[in-house]
């Protein structure tokens, strides 16, 4: 049985759906919702980091560099949020939206 490749769009859409679910849970139980919110980014982060580790020797396109900057910003923001140094949940969603727009519009 051949392995199916998961597309970047599907990973982003599933991440967004999980974040919406975490937001709904957060309305009823704040603590559980926050944990689910940060856990919602884990599959996306693992997918992107795995992508860059697999293709580290290949030349980067312009869009890959932009997506790497978004990934670095996302990781830094998550770490700062978890440490309690900032409260920027909306910025995480904004960075995820920017990455989705970069995936959809590959015209760079």
OpenMM code with the backbone's topology and positions (N, CA, C; nanometers):
from openmm import Vec3, app, unit

residues = "UNK UNK UNK UNK UNK UNK UNK UNK UNK UNK UNK UNK UNK UNK UNK UNK UNK UNK UNK UNK UNK UNK UNK UNK UNK UNK UNK UNK UNK UNK UNK UNK UNK UNK UNK UNK UNK UNK UNK UNK UNK UNK UNK UNK UNK UNK UNK UNK UNK UNK UNK UNK UNK UNK UNK UNK UNK UNK UNK UNK UNK UNK UNK UNK UNK UNK UNK UNK UNK UNK UNK UNK UNK UNK UNK UNK UNK UNK UNK UNK UNK UNK UNK UNK UNK UNK UNK UNK UNK UNK UNK UNK UNK UNK UNK UNK UNK UNK UNK UNK UNK UNK UNK UNK UNK UNK UNK UNK".split()
positions = [
    Vec3(0.0836, -0.1169, 0.0000),
    Vec3(0.0000, 0.0000, 0.0000),
    Vec3(0.0884, 0.1236, 0.0000),
    Vec3(0.0668, 0.2133, -0.0935),
    Vec3(0.1476, 0.3340, -0.1061),
    Vec3(0.1039, 0.4390, -0.0035),
    Vec3(0.2022, 0.5103, 0.0457),
    Vec3(0.1722, 0.6172, 0.1399),
    Vec3(0.1217, 0.7392, 0.0640),
    Vec3(0.0190, 0.8015, 0.1160),
    Vec3(-0.0338, 0.9219, 0.0541),
    Vec3(0.0344, 1.0429, 0.1163),
    Vec3(0.0676, 1.1382, 0.0319),
    Vec3(0.1307, 1.2596, 0.0797),
    Vec3(0.0225, 1.3552, 0.1293),
    Vec3(0.0448, 1.4125, 0.2448),
    Vec3(-0.0484, 1.5098, 0.3004),
    Vec3(-0.0103, 1.6458, 0.2442),
    Vec3(-0.1068, 1.7148, 0.1877),
    Vec3(-0.0767, 1.8453, 0.1286),
    Vec3(-0.0677, 1.9529, 0.2363),
    Vec3(0.0003, 2.0606, 0.2015),
    Vec3(0.0171, 2.1707, 0.2955),
    Vec3(-0.1165, 2.2371, 0.3260),
    Vec3(-0.2022, 2.2448, 0.2267),
    Vec3(-0.3345, 2.3040, 0.2483),
    Vec3(-0.4152, 2.2249, 0.3490),
    Vec3(-0.4097, 2.0917, 0.3392),
    Vec3(-0.4849, 2.0088, 0.4334),
    Vec3(-0.4325, 2.0258, 0.5753),
    Vec3(-0.3010, 2.0328, 0.5911),
    Vec3(-0.2443, 2.0519, 0.7253),
    Vec3(-0.2901, 2.1854, 0.7813),
    Vec3(-0.2874, 2.2897, 0.6994),
    Vec3(-0.3320, 2.4211, 0.7449),
    Vec3(-0.4803, 2.4219, 0.7784),
    Vec3(-0.5618, 2.3597, 0.6943),
    Vec3(-0.7058, 2.3573, 0.7199),
    Vec3(-0.7407, 2.2770, 0.8448),
    Vec3(-0.6738, 2.1648, 0.8651),
    Vec3(-0.6985, 2.0867, 0.9863),
    Vec3(-0.6529, 2.1619, 1.1107),
    Vec3(-0.5431, 2.2363, 1.0991),
    Vec3(-0.4972, 2.3177, 1.2106),
    Vec3(-0.6000, 2.4250, 1.2437),
    Vec3(-0.6532, 2.4891, 1.1404),
    Vec3(-0.7538, 2.5932, 1.1616),
    Vec3(-0.8799, 2.5346, 1.2236),
    Vec3(-0.9234, 2.4187, 1.1751),
    Vec3(-1.0422, 2.3552, 1.2329),
    Vec3(-1.0198, 2.3174, 1.3792),
    Vec3(-0.9022, 2.2687, 1.4108),
    Vec3(-0.8731, 2.2338, 1.5492),
    Vec3(-0.8681, 2.3583, 1.6373),
    Vec3(-0.8188, 2.4696, 1.5833),
    Vec3(-0.8149, 2.5939, 1.6603),
    Vec3(-0.9551, 2.6490, 1.6839),
    Vec3(-1.0425, 2.6317, 1.5870),
    Vec3(-1.1823, 2.6731, 1.6070),
    Vec3(-1.2456, 2.5874, 1.7169),
    Vec3(-1.2207, 2.4573, 1.7138),
    Vec3(-1.2709, 2.3686, 1.8181),
    Vec3(-1.2146, 2.4083, 1.9544),
    Vec3(-1.0842, 2.4419, 1.9592),
    Vec3(-1.0228, 2.4850, 2.0850),
    Vec3(-1.0858, 2.6147, 2.1344),
    Vec3(-1.1225, 2.7026, 2.0415),
    Vec3(-1.1893, 2.8263, 2.0810),
    Vec3(-1.3261, 2.8015, 2.1404),
    Vec3(-1.3987, 2.7046, 2.0843),
    Vec3(-1.5295, 2.6707, 2.1398),
    Vec3(-1.5172, 2.6073, 2.2775),
    Vec3(-1.4165, 2.5232, 2.2947),
    Vec3(-1.3933, 2.4625, 2.4257),
    Vec3(-1.3509, 2.5701, 2.5250),
    Vec3(-1.2736, 2.6670, 2.4769),
    Vec3(-1.2253, 2.7747, 2.5631),
    Vec3(-1.3396, 2.8590, 2.6190),
    Vec3(-1.4501, 2.8662, 2.5467),
    Vec3(-1.5664, 2.9405, 2.5966),
    Vec3(-1.6271, 2.8750, 2.7201),
    Vec3(-1.6199, 2.7433, 2.7266),
    Vec3(-1.6787, 2.6731, 2.8404),
    Vec3(-1.5775, 2.6449, 2.9506),
    Vec3(-1.4551, 2.6091, 2.9126),
    Vec3(-1.3514, 2.5771, 3.0107),
    Vec3(-1.2205, 2.6402, 2.9634),
    Vec3(-1.1828, 2.7508, 3.0249),
    Vec3(-1.0702, 2.8307, 2.9780),
    Vec3(-0.9381, 2.7541, 2.9799),
    Vec3(-0.9104, 2.6827, 3.0858),
    Vec3(-0.7830, 2.6115, 3.0992),
    Vec3(-0.7638, 2.5046, 2.9933),
    Vec3(-0.8670, 2.4241, 2.9729),
    Vec3(-0.8601, 2.3189, 2.8715),
    Vec3(-0.8513, 2.3804, 2.7321),
    Vec3(-0.9244, 2.4888, 2.7097),
    Vec3(-0.9230, 2.5543, 2.5796),
    Vec3(-0.7873, 2.6110, 2.5436),
    Vec3(-0.7177, 2.6686, 2.6405),
    Vec3(-0.5836, 2.7228, 2.6148),
    Vec3(-0.4864, 2.6113, 2.5797),
    Vec3(-0.4930, 2.5008, 2.6520),
    Vec3(-0.4046, 2.3875, 2.6229),
    Vec3(-0.4328, 2.3346, 2.4827),
    Vec3(-0.5596, 2.3194, 2.4473),
    Vec3(-0.5944, 2.2731, 2.3127),
    Vec3(-0.5511, 2.3735, 2.2063),
    Vec3(-0.5577, 2.5023, 2.2377),
    Vec3(-0.5162, 2.6055, 2.1429),
    Vec3(-0.3693, 2.5895, 2.1061),
    Vec3(-0.2842, 2.5733, 2.2063),
    Vec3(-0.1415, 2.5577, 2.1776),
    Vec3(-0.1100, 2.4208, 2.1186),
    Vec3(-0.1829, 2.3181, 2.1577),
    Vec3(-0.1634, 2.1857, 2.0976),
    Vec3(-0.2088, 2.1830, 1.9515),
    Vec3(-0.2980, 2.2728, 1.9147),
    Vec3(-0.3452, 2.2798, 1.7773),
    Vec3(-0.2364, 2.3174, 1.6787),
    Vec3(-0.1336, 2.3855, 1.7248),
    Vec3(-0.0245, 2.4255, 1.6370),
    Vec3(0.0811, 2.3169, 1.6188),
    Vec3(0.0804, 2.2150, 1.7025),
    Vec3(0.1844, 2.1125, 1.6996),
    Vec3(0.1919, 2.0393, 1.5650),
    Vec3(0.0808, 1.9898, 1.5067),
    Vec3(0.0941, 1.9205, 1.3777),
    Vec3(0.1490, 2.0118, 1.2672),
    Vec3(0.1050, 2.1368, 1.2668),
    Vec3(0.1539, 2.2307, 1.1660),
    Vec3(0.3033, 2.2555, 1.1829),
    Vec3(0.3471, 2.2777, 1.3065),
    Vec3(0.4888, 2.3019, 1.3318),
    Vec3(0.5737, 2.1807, 1.2964),
    Vec3(0.5279, 2.0627, 1.3339),
    Vec3(0.6026, 1.9410, 1.3004),
    Vec3(0.6112, 1.9208, 1.1494),
    Vec3(0.5031, 1.9477, 1.0788),
    Vec3(0.5024, 1.9322, 0.9330),
    Vec3(0.6008, 2.0287, 0.8682),
    Vec3(0.5994, 2.1548, 0.9108),
    Vec3(0.6872, 2.2557, 0.8509),
    Vec3(0.8340, 2.2290, 0.8851),
    Vec3(0.8620, 2.1940, 1.0101),
    Vec3(1.0002, 2.1649, 1.0487),
    Vec3(1.0514, 2.0427, 0.9741),
    Vec3(0.9668, 1.9406, 0.9602),
    Vec3(1.0036, 1.8216, 0.8846),
    Vec3(1.0321, 1.8576, 0.7386),
    Vec3(0.9532, 1.9459, 0.6818),
    Vec3(0.9736, 1.9889, 0.5426),
    Vec3(1.1106, 2.0544, 0.5264),
    Vec3(1.1465, 2.1433, 0.6172),
    Vec3(1.2752, 2.2115, 0.6059),
    Vec3(1.3920, 2.1191, 0.6358),
    Vec3(1.3738, 2.0204, 0.7210),
    Vec3(1.4814, 1.9244, 0.7458),
    Vec3(1.5036, 1.8329, 0.6253),
    Vec3(1.3965, 1.7963, 0.5572),
    Vec3(1.4099, 1.7112, 0.4388),
    Vec3(1.4732, 1.7852, 0.3218),
    Vec3(1.4445, 1.9139, 0.3100),
    Vec3(1.4901, 1.9917, 0.1948),
    Vec3(1.5973, 2.0943, 0.2312),
    Vec3(1.6801, 2.0632, 0.3300),
    Vec3(1.7774, 2.1623, 0.3745),
    Vec3(1.8898, 2.1841, 0.2734),
    Vec3(1.9186, 2.0873, 0.1879),
    Vec3(2.0264, 2.1030, 0.0905),
    Vec3(1.9787, 2.1600, -0.0423),
    Vec3(1.8501, 2.1662, -0.0630),
    Vec3(1.7971, 2.2194, -0.1877),
    Vec3(1.7923, 2.3711, -0.1810),
    Vec3(1.8086, 2.4380, -0.2942),
    Vec3(1.7980, 2.5854, -0.2924),
    Vec3(1.6556, 2.6284, -0.2584),
    Vec3(1.6471, 2.7338, -0.1810),
    Vec3(1.5170, 2.7822, -0.1354),
    Vec3(1.4577, 2.8798, -0.2367),
    Vec3(1.3296, 2.8637, -0.2615),
    Vec3(1.2572, 2.9611, -0.3420),
    Vec3(1.2232, 3.0794, -0.2531),
    Vec3(1.1789, 3.1873, -0.3154),
    Vec3(1.1454, 3.3069, -0.2393),
    Vec3(1.0310, 3.2800, -0.1414),
    Vec3(0.9320, 3.2032, -0.1856),
    Vec3(0.8168, 3.1746, -0.0993),
    Vec3(0.8580, 3.0878, 0.0195),
    Vec3(0.9546, 2.9973, -0.0004),
    Vec3(1.0013, 2.9140, 0.1107),
    Vec3(1.0719, 2.9976, 0.2165),
    Vec3(1.1443, 3.1001, 0.1730),
    Vec3(1.2087, 3.1882, 0.2708),
    Vec3(1.1045, 3.2650, 0.3507),
    Vec3(0.9997, 3.3137, 0.2848),
    Vec3(0.8932, 3.3845, 0.3558),
    Vec3(0.8229, 3.2922, 0.4544),
    Vec3(0.7976, 3.1694, 0.4111),
    Vec3(0.7310, 3.0742, 0.4998),
    Vec3(0.8210, 3.0353, 0.6170),
    Vec3(0.9530, 3.0333, 0.5950),
    Vec3(1.0462, 3.0069, 0.7045),
    Vec3(1.0424, 3.1209, 0.8053),
    Vec3(1.0352, 3.2451, 0.7579),
    Vec3(1.0240, 3.3602, 0.8486),
    Vec3(0.8946, 3.3522, 0.9299),
    Vec3(0.7860, 3.3122, 0.8651),
    Vec3(0.6587, 3.2975, 0.9364),
    Vec3(0.6692, 3.1870, 1.0412),
    Vec3(0.7335, 3.0766, 1.0061),
    Vec3(0.7512, 2.9659, 1.1000),
    Vec3(0.8334, 3.0086, 1.2211),
    Vec3(0.9418, 3.0818, 1.1975),
    Vec3(1.0251, 3.1294, 1.3079),
    Vec3(0.9455, 3.2253, 1.3969),
    Vec3(0.8695, 3.3152, 1.3352),
    Vec3(0.7863, 3.4064, 1.4129),
    Vec3(0.6821, 3.3327, 1.4944),
    Vec3(0.6242, 3.2286, 1.4359),
    Vec3(0.5239, 3.1481, 1.5055),
    Vec3(0.5846, 3.0779, 1.6268),
    Vec3(0.7018, 3.0191, 1.6095),
    Vec3(0.7674, 2.9478, 1.7199),
    Vec3(0.8050, 3.0446, 1.8316),
    Vec3(0.8608, 3.1599, 1.7949),
    Vec3(0.8994, 3.2580, 1.8964),
    Vec3(0.7774, 3.3078, 1.9727),
    Vec3(0.6683, 3.3349, 1.9011),
    Vec3(0.5472, 3.3845, 1.9666),
    Vec3(0.4863, 3.2797, 2.0593),
    Vec3(0.4852, 3.1545, 2.0180),
    Vec3(0.4316, 3.0476, 2.1033),
    Vec3(0.5150, 3.0334, 2.2298),
    Vec3(0.6468, 3.0358, 2.2146),
    Vec3(0.7335, 3.0227, 2.3321),
    Vec3(0.7121, 3.1402, 2.4280),
    Vec3(0.7038, 3.2622, 2.3751),
    Vec3(0.6823, 3.3781, 2.4609),
    Vec3(0.5451, 3.3743, 2.5283),
    Vec3(0.4436, 3.3242, 2.4574),
    Vec3(0.3106, 3.3108, 2.5177),
    Vec3(0.3111, 3.2083, 2.6301),
    Vec3(0.3758, 3.0970, 2.6085),
    Vec3(0.3785, 2.9912, 2.7106),
    Vec3(0.4556, 3.0373, 2.8341),
    Vec3(0.5636, 3.1127, 2.8120),
    Vec3(0.6410, 3.1644, 2.9248),
    Vec3(0.5693, 3.2768, 2.9986),
    Vec3(0.4649, 3.3319, 2.9378),
    Vec3(0.3876, 3.4365, 3.0015),
    Vec3(0.4420, 3.5767, 2.9797),
    Vec3(0.5344, 3.5929, 2.8870),
    Vec3(0.5943, 3.7236, 2.8622),
    Vec3(0.5111, 3.8099, 2.7709),
    Vec3(0.4183, 3.7500, 2.7013),
    Vec3(0.3277, 3.8258, 2.6153),
    Vec3(0.1965, 3.7501, 2.6026),
    Vec3(0.0951, 3.8194, 2.5620),
    Vec3(-0.0371, 3.7602, 2.5400),
    Vec3(-0.0776, 3.7966, 2.3979),
    Vec3(-0.0420, 3.7122, 2.3033),
    Vec3(-0.0619, 3.7458, 2.1627),
    Vec3(-0.1247, 3.6292, 2.0874),
    Vec3(-0.2425, 3.5873, 2.1301),
    Vec3(-0.3104, 3.4778, 2.0604),
    Vec3(-0.3530, 3.5197, 1.9207),
    Vec3(-0.3957, 3.6439, 1.9065),
    Vec3(-0.4391, 3.6907, 1.7752),
    Vec3(-0.3218, 3.6930, 1.6779),
    Vec3(-0.2032, 3.7279, 1.7239),
    Vec3(-0.0864, 3.7319, 1.6359),
    Vec3(-0.0536, 3.5930, 1.5832),
    Vec3(-0.0743, 3.4895, 1.6645),
    Vec3(-0.0538, 3.3523, 1.6172),
    Vec3(-0.1498, 3.3192, 1.5039),
    Vec3(-0.2743, 3.3582, 1.5198),
    Vec3(-0.3730, 3.3344, 1.4155),
    Vec3(-0.3398, 3.4153, 1.2900),
    Vec3(-0.2903, 3.5372, 1.3084),
    Vec3(-0.2506, 3.6207, 1.1964),
    Vec3(-0.1359, 3.5558, 1.1187),
    Vec3(-0.0352, 3.5036, 1.1889),
    Vec3(0.0763, 3.4369, 1.1216),
    Vec3(0.0301, 3.3118, 1.0480),
    Vec3(-0.0627, 3.2392, 1.1060),
    Vec3(-0.1175, 3.1215, 1.0383),
    Vec3(-0.1927, 3.1622, 0.9118),
    Vec3(-0.2649, 3.2740, 0.9183),
    Vec3(-0.3357, 3.3248, 0.8011),
    Vec3(-0.2371, 3.3677, 0.6920),
    Vec3(-0.1281, 3.4325, 0.7304),
    Vec3(-0.0266, 3.4732, 0.6329),
    Vec3(0.0319, 3.3515, 0.5640),
    Vec3(0.0589, 3.2455, 0.6398),
    Vec3(0.1124, 3.1231, 0.5804),
    Vec3(0.0113, 3.0604, 0.4849),
    Vec3(-0.1157, 3.0621, 0.5225),
    Vec3(-0.2192, 3.0089, 0.4336),
    Vec3(-0.2259, 3.0897, 0.3038),
    Vec3(-0.2159, 3.2211, 0.3137),
    Vec3(-0.2171, 3.3040, 0.1936),
    Vec3(-0.0945, 3.2790, 0.1068),
    Vec3(0.0194, 3.2540, 0.1678),
    Vec3(0.1389, 3.2221, 0.0901),
    Vec3(0.1243, 3.0881, 0.0178),
    Vec3(0.0584, 2.9920, 0.0814),
    Vec3(0.0370, 2.8619, 0.0178),
    Vec3(-0.0618, 2.8743, -0.0978),
    Vec3(-0.1687, 2.9488, -0.0762),
    Vec3(-0.2712, 2.9610, -0.1797),
    Vec3(-0.2208, 3.0391, -0.2998),
    Vec3(-0.1483, 3.1482, -0.2756),
    Vec3(-0.0985, 3.2339, -0.3839),
    Vec3(0.0500, 3.2099, -0.4042),
    Vec3(0.0841, 3.1078, -0.4773),
    Vec3(0.2250, 3.0747, -0.5024),
    Vec3(0.2784, 3.1489, -0.6253),
    Vec3(0.2545, 3.2787, -0.6334),
    Vec3(0.2937, 3.3565, -0.7508),
    Vec3(0.4171, 3.4401, -0.7260),
    Vec3(0.4980, 3.4056, -0.6293),
    Vec3(0.6154, 3.4864, -0.5983),
    Vec3(0.7184, 3.4531, -0.6989),
] * unit.nanometer
topology = app.Topology()
chain = topology.addChain("A")
for resn in residues:
    res = topology.addResidue(resn, chain)
    for name in ("N", "CA", "C"):
        topology.addAtom(name, app.Element.getBySymbol(name[0]), res)
